[in-house]
Amino acid sequence: MHKESPIGVFDSGVGGLSVAREIFRQLPQERIIYFGDTAHVPYGSRSIEELTLFGDQISEFLMAKGVKAIVVACNTSSSVSLDHLLEKYPSIPFIGVIEPGITAALEVTKNSKIGVIATQATINSEAHKKLLLTRKPDIEVYTMACPKFVPLVEKGETEGPEAKKAALEYLTPFKEAGIDTLILGCTHYPFLIDVIREVIGPEVNIVDPALETVRQTKELLQKNQGLRDENNSNNEYFVSGNPESFLVTAKKFMGDALQEVKKATL
Ligand code: DGL
């Protein structure tokens, strides 16, 4: 592993930026190459075959750019194709977001009732549920697909009546179930944190898997002597769809440090 190489990060769109900002917080010296597959967003309604193909193409794109590791900053891709990626490209480490979310949730739950919100494809895969039950067989898992959230976040509409209405629809059953911990099982959702917090109430732990994902990434780089020494802010952002609309939403979440988005064809 070349320590000066960048870290690859990918998602269907702007969601992975919630993981990117955590990389900047925990690993400020690192450089990232971000890929948002906006030509294919939302991933939540895609088939396993499509998701596997997109994951391969994006990983090959990032590897051709010389990344030292790839963070699959998308729960949908992590739940459907992480194992496949690890097997197909053994020369590069991949870090997914499902297992870190589970680890973080199990650390904080007191009543062992955990809610998971995610895309339809992630919920269908039962990735969270299976791993939670493997780690702690007496856990009660409540899941909900939230298809209205991703389009709102892609538009940068993270507050207002539509977001609130969707949050009420999706989160009310969790309140009735008495969960004490909610996993944000889609990287777009941390951008809706205010409305999610308002609806779920102050007593529920909200788990953003990005924190543990980046902690594990740091550990992995450290183990491989792969942490950058020099400070650097030279990050690159690529999308498969329209760079301008991505830039508008991305700036809203990341500020003016994000100046340029390039179009990439896979
Ligand atoms: N942000 C992604 C996830 O974590 C994908 C959302 C989507 O495109 O539906 O699952």
Boltz pocket constraint, residues with backbone or C-beta under 6 A from the ligand:
constraints:
  - pocket:
      binder: B
      contacts: [[A, 11], [A, 12], [A, 13], [A, 15], [A, 16], [A, 40], [A, 41], [A, 42], [A, 43], [A, 44], [A, 45], [A, 73], [A, 74], [A, 75], [A, 76], [A, 77], [A, 119], [A, 122], [A, 150], [A, 185], [A, 186], [A, 187], [A, 188]]
      max_distance: 6.0
